[in-house]
């Protein structure tokens, strides 16, 4: 309960572990799962899988709603400002803040990806390929955050959460 020791990453991990109790991750979502019958369906749907997805959708859509300030939607300078907060920025982040044009592109991409990316999990066709694309996209997104900003365990826990959505195939 000490707010200096816990963070939102802890909440994300606790909820991910809770919902994963309701899903047979070892049989359906594991990269180690090798089916003797390649045509066997490895998709699994339950309230647990829905809640795993809903958890991420809510998290990213809420963070996107916080990004309605003009630095995100008009000036596209939010990444520049974030990278200028010295106590959060890594060496790579300090170097990247010199590229203002890249910062504008990253600002627009971040805003759009946090809105569109999670919603792609609900597309009913090409589910495995699309979910793998979204999972790898968010893993790359969080890896970029981890390399540029000191955010504690959050990016690593989020990347581990997205591993659930990579199909066993």
Secondary structure, DSSP 8 states (H G I E B T S, - for coil): --TTT--HHHHHHHHHHHHHTTS-HHHHS-TT---SSTTS-----SHHHHHHHHHHHHHHHHHHHT--SHHHHTS--HHHHHHT-TTTB-HHHHHHTT-HHHHHHHHHHHHHHHHHHHHGGG-SSSHHHHHHHHHHHHHHHHHHHHHHB--TTHHHHHHHHHGGGS---
